[in-house]
Amino acid sequence: MQHDKKLYGTTTVGTKGQVVIPASAREELSINTGDKLYVIGSPIKGVVMLLQEDKLEKLIQHMDLHVETLKNLKKLQDRK
């Protein structure tokens, strides 16, 4: 599985806590005016991530599928 990562530049947090997403990132990632982005982070690691709403829904569906698979595998293992 390939994970493409790209540095689009930098941004600065303004006085109201707002950041500007670089135009190249908005264009390449299809982020448009009015799109809802979820802010996800890890305070311990100092990571902040913005996730588009439709991508979050797909991620949850993907995780649900794997949770069900793991539950089924555990049930099979418990029967042995």
C-alpha positions in Angstrom: 0.0 0.0 0.0 1.4 3.3 -1.0 1.0 6.4 1.1 1.5 9.6 -0.8 2.5 12.5 1.4 3.2 16.0 0.2 4.3 19.3 1.8 2.1 22.0 0.4 3.9 24.9 2.2 3.3 26.5 5.5 0.5 28.6 7.1 0.3 30.8 10.2 -2.4 30.7 12.8 -4.1 34.1 13.0 -5.3 35.9 16.0 -8.7 34.2 15.7 -7.2 30.8 15.4 -7.7 30.7 11.6 -5.4 29.2 9.1 -5.2 29.5 5.3 -4.8 26.3 3.4 -2.4 26.9 0.5 -4.1 27.1 -2.9 -2.1 24.2 -4.3 -3.4 21.9 -1.6 -7.0 23.1 -2.0 -6.8 22.5 -5.7 -5.1 19.1 -5.6 -7.2 17.9 -2.7 -10.5 19.3 -4.1 -11.2 21.5 -1.0 -13.7 24.1 -1.9 -15.4 27.0 -0.2 -18.0 25.8 2.2 -16.5 22.3 2.6 -16.7 20.9 6.1 -13.3 19.8 7.4 -12.9 17.8 10.6 -10.0 18.8 12.8 -8.3 15.7 14.3 -5.2 15.7 16.4 -2.9 14.1 18.9 -1.9 16.5 21.7 0.8 14.1 22.8 2.5 14.0 19.4 1.6 17.6 18.4 -0.2 16.5 15.2 -3.1 18.3 13.7 -4.9 16.9 10.6 -7.8 18.3 8.6 -10.1 15.6 7.1 -12.8 16.2 4.5 -16.2 15.1 5.6 -16.7 12.6 2.8 -13.2 11.1 3.5 -14.1 10.7 7.2 -17.3 8.9 6.2 -15.3 6.5 4.0 -12.7 6.0 6.7 -15.4 5.1 9.2 -17.0 2.6 6.8 -13.5 1.1 6.1 -12.9 0.7 9.9 -16.3 -0.8 10.5 -15.6 -3.4 7.8 -12.4 -4.4 9.5 -13.9 -4.4 13.0 -16.5 -6.9 11.8 -13.8 -9.0 10.2 -11.8 -9.0 13.4 -14.9 -9.9 15.5 -15.6 -12.8 13.2 -12.0 -14.0 13.3 -12.1 -13.8 17.1 -15.3 -15.9 17.2 -13.7 -18.5 15.0 -10.6 -18.6 17.3 -12.7 -18.8 20.4 -14.5 -21.9 19.0 -11.2 -23.8 18.8 
